[in-house]
C-alpha cells in the first residue's frame, strides 16, 4: 500500500476531502479535512475512514494507520 492508494480510497468516500499522508510501507498517518465531517463525532469520522482499510489491516498489509479527521473550520481554528 502506498500514499496514492490511501488517498484514492478516501477520496472515493469523501471526494471533497483535503488529504495529506505521512509514512511508508505499512505504517501511515493521514490527515483528512472534509465538510462532510461537520455533523459527525470524532470517533465516527475515524471509523468511517478506518473501515475502508479493514481488509489490509486484517491481512497485515497495513500495520498502522493513524487518522486525524477534521472539518475545514476546525483546521482554521487550530491555525489561528
C-alpha positions in Angstrom: 0.0 0.0 0.0 1.3 3.5 -0.8 0.2 7.1 -0.3 -1.7 7.3 -3.5 -3.7 4.1 -2.7 -4.7 5.7 0.6 -5.7 9.0 -1.0 -7.7 7.3 -3.8 -9.7 5.1 -1.4 -10.5 8.0 1.0 -11.5 10.3 -2.0 -13.9 7.6 -3.0 -15.8 8.1 0.2 -15.1 11.9 0.7 -14.5 13.3 -2.8 -14.2 16.9 -1.4 -11.6 15.9 1.2 -8.2 17.5 1.5 -5.8 14.7 2.4 -2.1 14.6 3.5 -0.3 11.3 4.1 2.9 10.7 6.0 4.7 7.4 6.4 5.7 4.4 4.3 5.4 0.7 3.7 2.8 -0.5 6.2 2.6 2.4 8.6 0.8 5.7 7.8 -0.7 8.8 9.3 -3.4 10.5 7.3 -4.9 14.0 7.9 -8.3 14.4 6.3 -10.3 17.6 6.2 -13.8 17.5 4.8 -17.0 19.5 5.2 -18.8 16.0 5.4 -17.4 15.7 9.0 -19.5 18.6 10.2 -22.2 16.6 11.9 -20.0 13.6 12.9 -18.3 13.0 16.2 -14.5 12.4 16.1 -14.8 8.7 16.6 -17.4 8.4 13.7 -15.0 10.2 11.4 -12.1 8.0 12.2 -14.1 4.8 11.9 -15.5 5.8 8.6 -12.0 6.0 7.2 -10.5 3.1 9.0 -13.3 0.8 7.7 -12.1 1.5 4.2 -8.9 -0.4 5.1 -10.3 -3.4 7.2 -9.0 -6.0 4.7 -5.5 -4.6 4.6 -5.4 -4.2 8.4 -6.6 -7.7 9.0 -4.1 -9.2 6.5 -1.2 -7.3 7.9 -0.6 -5.4 4.7 -1.2 -2.3 6.7 0.1 -2.4 10.2 -0.7 1.0 11.5 -3.0 3.8 10.3 -3.4 6.9 12.3 -6.3 9.1 11.3 -6.9 12.7 12.1 -10.2 13.9 10.6 -11.3 17.5 10.9 -13.7 19.9 9.3 -12.2 22.8 7.4 -13.5 25.1 10.2 -11.7 23.1 12.9 -8.4 23.4 10.9 -9.0 27.1 10.5 -9.5 27.4 14.3 -6.3 25.5 15.0 -4.2 27.6 12.7 -5.4 30.9 14.3 
